Amino acid sequence: MAPKLLLLEGFDDAVVGVAERFGWDGPLLAYEAKAIKRILREKEGLSEAEAEVFYKDRVLGAWAGEGTPIFIDTECEFSELTPDTETSD
């Protein structure tokens, strides 16, 4: 049975879609990290540094079971990543 999609209350505007991958037991909600931090600054009045810490500790660092959402970093440069395996052409 696929896990329920877990919605983060107050962060609907940060949802960018649903993620799927072979071997997962169902789709997961995908949130944009930058949008979550923006919402924390605008709606909660946090500074940029406070929003970053809150995001890392309380959002990204939270595990709520198999339906825990995934978070997409749209500011990460792909060229900065070092993949574990080579990509196929």
N, C-alpha and C positions, 0 to 999 in steps of 0.2 A: 504494500500500500504506500502510495506517495505521501510524503509529509505535507502538512498544510503550509501554504505560503504565509510567512510571518511578516506582518506590516508594522513598520516602526511608526508609532503614533506621532503625528505632527510633522512628518517628513514626506508626505505624499508628493510634494513638488520635486523631490530629489529622486523619485523612481524613474529609471531610464528604460526599464523593460524587464523581461524575464529571461533568465539564463538557463541553458540546458547543456548537458554534456553526457556522453556515453558513460554509463556506469553509475550515474547519479540516480537516486530513487525519486525522480520527479524534478520539476522546474523549481527555481529559486528566484525571488525578487532580486533585482539588481539596482543598487543605488549609486548615484554619483557622489563621491566623497566631497568634492568641491562644493556641491550644492548643500550637502548636510552641514558643512562648516559655515556656509553663508547663512543658512537658516538659524543656526545657533547664534551667530553674531546679531542678526536682525531681530529675531523673535525673543531671544533669551538675553540679549544685551551683553554677550560675551565679547571680550577683545579677540583679536586674531590668535594670539598665543593661547588664551583660555579655550577658544573653540577647538584648536588643534589638540590640546591635551584632552579635552572632553571627548572629542571624536576618537582618539586613539585608545583611551582608557575605557570609556563607557559605551561606545558604539562598536568600533572595530574589534575591541577586546572582549565583547560579550558573546557568549555561546548560549543559544536558546534551543539547542537540539538540531535535528536533521534539517529543519526548515529555516535555519538561520540564514538571513540574506547574505548576498555577496556585495562587495563595495568596489567600485571601479574608479581608479585614479586616472582621470583624463588629462592630468598635467604631467604625467610621467612620459619621458622620451623613450620610445621603443629602442633607439640606438644605445641607450644607457643600460639596457638589460643584458644580462649574460644568461642565455638559455642553457639548461642542463643538457639538451640534445640539439643536434643540428636540425634545421628545418628541411623538409624535402621540397624540391622544385617541381 
